[in-house]
Amino acid sequence: MASQGLTYEGCNFFRQRLILSTLTGKWVKIKNIRSSDDNPGLQDFEASFIRLLDKVTNGTRIEINQTGTVLFYQPGLLYGGTVEHDCNMQRSVGYYLEALLMLAPFVKSPLRATLMGVTNDQRDPSVDTLKATSIPLMKHFGLDGEGLELKIAKRGMPPGGGGEVFFTCPVRRTVRPIQLTDPGKIKRIRGTAYSVRVSPQMANRIVDSARNILNKFIPDIYIHTDHMKGTNAGKSPGFGLTLVAETTNGTFLSAELVSNPQGQGSPMLPEDLGRNCAKLLLEEIYRGGCVDSTNQSLALLYMTLGQQDVSKALLGPLSSYTIEFLRHIRDFFQIMFKIETQMPEEDSRRGGSKVLVTCVGAGFANISKTLK
């Protein structure tokens, strides 16, 4: 029965399918997971992700065949509560945290999650970026209050990890619709240059090289240096930079870079890292929109789950991950977005264009929220 469940093939967009399945209550069957690979079936980090979903739900049924190439997932009630999870080292905490950001407002009892593992790596959004961009975005949708907090207690760099992150989120019955169509002008740039198990001077060198580029555009720049020591510094050395540009209308656009993991790739100079990260931020600002590329799918999900009213958001060019997410929203919620391209002439020459997405919310209500 298509109305009760969906079947997919392959390991791509694995998280999207399980998150939307958990929210809608529809079962999902995923077949042929890396069936032709030398190492077939689910990877360790995907199994760890399934365990995390099992911890925040109650009554979830999970069946995996012997080779791990077929997964059947029947979601239970989104329960929430206090959760501790050791994230697999193959992916950073951001991989797991992105899913919790999508699910946390709709659980039964407020979520208090402690995630251990790698806090900053080169594949997934870092905890710093999610704290600086996703949390303000959630506030646009009415998901604010004292209970919304994301805190880094310990940093962990790959490959050893050893980081620790706390995330708490209040529960909401409904999500309010949004009209984010004017990003405004950039008014300030903030950032965090962090270093663990290397000289504290590394962070200062990153800040200087990033400022050399950004000072040409705007005077209001403050990059905080964060050098954690001892047990708070995790198990592996490394350094990196997260930059966030804030606009007059409360839009946050981010960019980040992390040094190569110990023993992998060629060593990276702090000066190069700072300079390249500043250029990435300028690229993100050029892409524009009211939501940065990291948070496009989070914004689209909240728009889908909003009250039965029109939501609009101006986004930069859609990433391939976001395009697939729109297809999955259509599968699970039967909601289609109206997409209008807004292409000034200089953008069309470079192949980039801003996109205005519009939808009418599904009127999703958190039925498990206890009434006060």
C-alpha positions as CSV (number, residue, x, y, z in Angstrom):
1,M,0.0,0.0,0.0
2,A,1.6,3.2,-1.2
3,S,-0.3,5.3,1.2
4,Q,1.2,3.5,4.2
5,G,4.8,3.1,3.1
6,L,7.4,3.7,0.5
7,T,10.2,1.6,-1.1
8,Y,13.5,3.0,-2.3
9,E,16.8,1.7,-3.7
10,G,20.3,2.5,-2.8
11,C,22.1,4.3,0.1
12,N,21.8,7.8,-1.2
13,F,19.8,10.4,0.8
14,F,19.5,7.8,3.6
15,R,18.8,10.3,6.4
16,Q,16.2,12.2,4.4
17,R,14.1,9.1,4.0
18,L,14.3,8.0,7.6
19,I,13.6,11.5,9.0
20,L,10.5,12.0,6.8
21,S,9.4,8.5,7.6
22,T,9.6,9.3,11.3
23,L,7.6,12.5,11.0
24,T,4.9,11.1,8.8
25,G,4.6,7.6,10.4
26,K,5.0,5.9,7.0
27,W,7.2,2.9,6.9
28,V,10.2,2.8,4.5
29,K,11.9,-0.1,2.9
30,I,15.3,0.6,1.3
31,K,16.7,-2.2,-0.9
32,N,20.1,-2.8,-2.7
33,I,22.2,-0.8,-0.2
34,R,25.6,-0.9,-1.7
35,S,24.8,-4.4,-3.0
36,S,27.5,-4.4,-5.7
37,D,30.2,-2.9,-3.4
38,D,33.2,-4.9,-2.0
39,N,31.8,-3.9,1.4
40,P,28.1,-4.3,0.9
41,G,25.3,-3.1,3.2
42,L,24.9,-0.4,5.8
43,Q,28.0,1.4,6.9
44,D,28.8,1.8,10.6
45,F,27.8,5.5,10.7
46,E,24.4,4.7,9.1
47,A,23.8,2.0,11.7
48,S,24.7,4.5,14.4
49,F,22.2,7.0,12.9
50,I,19.5,4.3,13.1
51,R,20.3,3.7,16.7
52,L,20.0,7.5,17.4
53,L,16.5,7.5,15.8
54,D,15.6,4.5,17.9
55,K,16.6,6.4,21.1
56,V,14.4,9.4,20.3
57,T,11.4,7.3,19.3
58,N,9.3,4.7,21.2
59,G,8.2,1.5,19.5
60,T,10.2,1.8,16.3
61,R,10.5,-1.4,14.4
62,I,13.8,-1.9,12.5
63,E,14.6,-5.0,10.4
64,I,17.9,-5.4,8.6
65,N,18.8,-8.5,6.5
66,Q,22.0,-10.5,7.2
67,T,24.1,-8.7,4.6
68,G,22.8,-5.2,5.6
69,T,21.6,-4.5,2.0
70,V,17.9,-4.3,2.9
71,L,16.4,-2.1,5.7
72,F,12.8,-2.0,6.8
73,Y,12.0,0.9,9.1
74,Q,8.6,1.3,10.8
75,P,8.7,4.5,12.9
76,G,7.2,4.7,16.4
77,L,6.1,7.6,18.5
78,L,8.6,10.6,18.6
79,Y,9.3,10.6,22.3
80,G,12.4,12.8,22.9
81,G,13.5,13.1,26.5
82,T,17.2,12.8,27.6
83,V,19.4,11.1,25.1
84,E,23.1,10.2,25.1
85,H,24.7,9.0,21.9
86,D,28.2,8.0,20.8
87,C,28.4,9.1,17.2
88,N,30.4,7.0,14.8
89,M,33.8,8.6,14.0
90,Q,33.3,8.2,10.2
91,R,31.0,11.2,10.3
92,S,31.0,14.3,12.5
93,V,28.4,15.1,15.2
94,G,26.8,17.5,12.6
95,Y,25.6,14.6,10.5
96,Y,23.5,13.4,13.5
97,L,22.6,16.9,14.8
98,E,21.1,18.0,11.4
99,A,18.5,15.2,11.9
100,L,17.8,16.2,15.5
101,L,17.2,19.8,14.5
102,M,14.5,18.5,12.1
103,L,12.8,16.2,14.6
104,A,13.3,18.0,18.0
105,P,10.4,20.4,17.9
106,F,7.9,17.6,17.3
107,V,8.7,15.2,20.1
108,K,6.6,14.4,23.1
109,S,8.9,15.6,25.9
110,P,11.6,18.3,25.3
111,L,14.8,16.8,23.9
112,R,18.0,17.0,25.9
113,A,20.7,15.3,23.8
114,T,24.4,14.7,24.5
115,L,26.3,13.7,21.4
116,M,29.9,12.5,21.6
117,G,32.4,12.2,18.7
118,V,34.0,14.4,16.1
119,T,32.7,18.0,16.3
120,N,34.5,19.5,13.2
121,D,35.4,17.6,10.0
122,Q,35.6,18.3,6.3
123,R,32.4,16.4,5.3
124,D,29.5,17.6,7.4
125,P,28.4,21.0,8.8
126,S,30.3,21.7,12.0
127,V,28.5,22.3,15.3
128,D,29.8,25.9,15.2
129,T,28.0,26.5,11.9
130,L,24.8,24.9,13.0
131,K,24.8,26.9,16.2
132,A,25.4,30.2,14.2
133,T,22.9,29.6,11.4
134,S,20.3,26.9,12.2
135,I,19.3,28.1,15.6
136,P,18.5,31.7,14.4
137,L,16.6,30.1,11.4
138,M,14.5,28.0,13.9
139,K,13.5,31.2,15.7
140,H,12.0,32.6,12.4
141,F,9.6,29.6,12.6
142,G,8.6,30.4,16.2
143,L,10.9,27.7,17.7
144,D,12.5,29.8,20.3
145,G,12.5,30.2,24.1
146,E,14.9,29.4,26.8
147,G,15.0,25.7,26.0
148,L,16.7,26.2,22.6
149,E,20.5,25.8,23.1
150,L,23.5,24.2,21.3
151,K,26.7,24.1,23.3
152,I,30.2,22.7,22.6
153,A,31.6,21.3,25.8
154,K,34.6,19.5,24.2
155,R,36.0,19.7,20.8
156,G,37.0,16.6,18.9
157,M,38.9,16.6,15.6
158,P,39.2,13.5,13.3
159,P,40.3,10.8,13.4
160,G,40.3,10.4,17.2
161,G,37.2,12.5,18.1
162,G,36.6,13.0,21.8
163,G,34.2,15.9,21.4
164,E,31.0,16.5,23.4
165,V,28.0,18.6,22.4
166,F,24.8,19.4,24.3
167,F,21.5,20.2,22.4
168,T,18.2,21.1,24.0
169,C,15.1,22.1,22.2
170,P,11.6,23.1,23.4
171,V,8.5,21.3,22.0
172,R,6.0,23.1,19.8
173,R,2.5,22.1,18.7
174,T,2.7,23.9,15.4
175,V,5.3,25.8,13.3
176,R,4.4,29.3,12.1
177,P,4.6,30.1,8.3
178,I,7.3,32.5,7.2
179,Q,7.9,35.2,4.6
180,L,11.7,35.4,4.1
181,T,12.0,37.2,0.8
182,D,14.5,40.0,1.5
183,P,17.9,39.0,2.8
184,G,18.9,42.6,3.5
185,K,22.5,44.0,3.4
186,I,25.5,42.4,5.2
187,K,26.0,44.4,8.5
188,R,28.7,42.4,10.3
189,I,30.8,39.3,10.2
190,R,31.5,37.1,13.2
191,G,33.6,33.9,13.4
192,T,35.4,31.4,15.5
193,A,38.9,30.3,14.9
194,Y,39.6,27.1,16.9
195,S,42.7,25.0,17.6
196,V,43.1,21.9,19.7
197,R,46.3,20.1,20.6
198,V,48.4,22.6,18.5
199,S,49.9,25.9,19.3
200,P,47.3,28.6,20.3
201,Q,49.2,30.8,17.8
202,M,47.6,28.8,14.9
203,A,44.2,30.4,15.6
204,N,45.7,33.9,15.6
205,R,47.4,33.3,12.3
206,I,44.0,32.1,10.8
207,V,42.3,35.3,12.1
208,D,44.9,37.6,10.6
209,S,44.8,36.0,7.1
210,A,40.9,36.0,7.0
211,R,40.7,39.6,8.2
212,N,43.2,40.7,5.4
213,I,40.5,39.8,2.9
214,L,37.3,40.7,4.7
215,N,38.5,44.1,6.0
216,K,38.3,45.3,2.4
217,F,34.5,44.9,2.4
218,I,33.2,45.7,5.9
219,P,34.7,47.2,9.1
220,D,32.6,45.3,11.7
221,I,34.4,42.0,11.9
222,Y,35.1,40.0,15.1
223,I,36.6,36.6,15.0
224,H,36.8,34.9,18.3
225,T,39.7,32.5,19.0
226,D,38.9,29.3,20.9
227,H,41.8,27.2,22.1
228,M,40.6,24.3,24.2
229,K,43.1,22.5,26.5
230,G,43.5,19.2,28.3
231,T,40.5,16.9,28.3
232,N,38.3,19.5,26.4
233,A,40.6,19.3,23.4
234,G,39.6,15.8,22.3
235,K,42.1,13.2,21.1
236,S,43.5,14.5,17.8
237,P,45.2,17.8,16.8
238,G,43.6,20.2,14.4
239,F,42.4,23.7,13.7
240,G,39.7,25.4,11.6
241,L,37.6,28.5,11.1
242,T,33.8,29.2,10.9
243,L,32.7,32.5,9.6
244,V,29.1,33.9,9.7
245,A,27.8,37.0,7.9
246,E,24.7,38.6,9.4
247,T,22.4,40.9,7.5
248,T,20.2,43.8,8.5
249,N,17.1,41.5,8.2
250,G,18.4,38.7,10.4
251,T,19.8,36.3,7.7
252,F,22.9,34.3,8.6
253,L,25.2,33.1,5.8
254,S,28.1,30.8,6.8
255,A,31.3,29.3,5.5
256,E,33.8,27.0,7.2
257,L,37.1,25.1,6.7
258,V,38.9,22.5,8.7
259,S,42.5,21.4,8.6
260,N,43.3,17.9,7.1
261,P,43.0,15.1,9.7
262,Q,46.3,14.0,11.3
263,G,48.2,11.7,8.9
264,Q,45.8,12.4,5.9
265,G,46.5,14.6,3.0
266,S,49.2,17.3,2.9
267,P,49.6,19.7,5.9
268,M,47.6,22.9,5.6
269,L,48.9,26.3,6.6
270,P,46.7,28.4,8.9
271,E,47.2,31.4,6.6
272,D,45.8,29.4,3.6
273,L,42.9,28.1,5.6
274,G,41.9,31.6,6.8
275,R,42.2,33.1,3.3
276,N,40.3,30.3,1.6
277,C,37.5,30.4,4.2
278,A,37.1,34.1,3.8
279,K,36.7,33.5,0.0
280,L,34.1,30.8,0.7
281,L,32.1,33.2,2.8
282,L,32.2,35.8,0.0
283,E,31.0,33.1,-2.4
284,E,28.1,32.2,-0.1
285,I,27.2,35.9,0.1
286,Y,27.3,36.1,-3.7
287,R,24.9,33.0,-3.9
288,G,22.6,35.0,-1.6
289,G,19.2,34.1,-0.4
290,C,17.7,34.3,3.1
291,V,18.9,30.9,4.1
292,D,22.5,29.6,3.5
293,S,23.1,26.4,1.5
294,T,23.7,24.4,4.7
295,N,20.2,25.0,6.0
296,Q,18.1,24.9,2.8
297,S,16.5,21.5,3.6
298,L,15.8,22.5,7.2
299,A,13.9,25.6,6.0
300,L,12.0,23.6,3.4
301,L,11.0,21.0,6.0
302,Y,9.7,23.6,8.5
303,M,7.8,25.3,5.6
304,T,6.2,22.0,4.7
305,L,5.2,21.3,8.3
306,G,3.8,24.8,8.9
307,Q,0.2,25.8,9.4
308,Q,-2.1,25.7,6.3
309,D,-0.9,29.1,5.1
310,V,1.5,30.3,2.5
311,S,5.2,30.3,3.3
312,K,7.8,31.9,1.0
313,A,11.6,31.9,1.2
314,L,14.3,33.2,-1.1
315,L,17.1,30.7,-1.5
316,G,20.4,30.8,-3.4
317,P,21.0,28.2,-6.1
318,L,19.6,24.9,-4.9
319,S,22.1,22.2,-3.9
320,S,21.6,18.7,-5.3
321,Y,20.9,17.5,-1.7
322,T,18.1,20.1,-1.5
323,I,16.6,19.1,-4.9
324,E,16.4,15.5,-3.8
325,F,14.9,16.6,-0.5
326,L,12.1,18.4,-2.4
327,R,11.3,15.1,-4.2
328,H,11.2,13.2,-0.9
329,I,8.8,15.8,0.5
330,R,6.5,15.2,-2.4
331,D,6.7,11.5,-1.8
332,F,5.9,11.6,1.9
333,F,3.7,14.7,2.3
334,Q,2.2,15.1,-1.2
335,I,3.3,18.7,-1.1
336,M,4.7,20.5,-4.1
337,F,6.7,23.7,-4.0
338,K,6.3,26.5,-6.5
339,I,9.8,27.4,-7.6
340,E,10.4,30.7,-9.4
341,T,13.9,31.6,-10.6
342,Q,15.1,35.1,-10.1
343,M,18.0,35.7,-12.3
344,P,19.7,39.1,-12.5
345,E,21.8,39.5,-15.7
346,E,25.2,39.2,-13.9
347,D,24.0,35.9,-12.3
348,S,22.9,34.3,-15.5
349,R,26.4,34.8,-17.0
350,R,27.9,32.9,-14.1
351,G,25.3,30.2,-14.0
352,G,24.0,31.0,-10.5
353,S,20.4,32.1,-9.8
354,K,18.3,32.8,-6.7
355,V,15.2,30.8,-6.3
356,L,11.9,31.9,-4.6
357,V,10.2,28.8,-3.2
358,T,6.5,28.9,-2.1
359,C,4.3,26.3,-0.5
360,V,1.2,25.9,1.5
361,G,2.0,24.1,4.8
362,A,0.6,20.7,5.6
363,G,-0.9,21.9,8.9
364,F,1.2,19.4,10.8
365,A,0.4,19.3,14.5
366,N,2.5,17.7,17.1
367,I,-0.2,15.4,18.5
368,S,2.2,13.8,21.1
369,K,2.9,17.2,22.8
370,T,1.4,17.1,26.2
371,L,-1.1,19.8,26.9
372,K,-0.3,22.1,29.8
